[in-house]
């Protein structure tokens, strides 16, 4: 049948029919019960130790990659650089070169408006990143 004796004992303890008093079992009845009661199946003993859990994590990762649920860190970093680099350049230009000459003769309220425009450039880049990874 391909299962360890320990796993077969776990199946029996879960209420699986097909186990005889003399130690033999009916593999067809057991397989049928396993298909019909998948929620009751115990975890295979191989998944219970640290190495088994690492194997399970690897299997989950493979499935998530196949389903398109995972993205490589390198791709995320490249996209963030592409999105934020223009915004950072704009903010640097606005703060280092334009800010002193623009706000020199302005009232406080007008200077705040200019600061708000600089902040909006940062927030626009953030929104683009959020929209792309939503």
Secondary structure, DSSP 8 states (H G I E B T S, - for coil): ----HHHHHHHHHTT-S-B-TTS-B-HHHHHHHHHHTGGG----GGGSSHHHHHHHHHHHHHHHHHTT----HHHHHHHHHHHHHHHHHHHHIIIIIIHHHHHTT--HHHHHHHHHHHHHHHHHHHHHHHHHT-
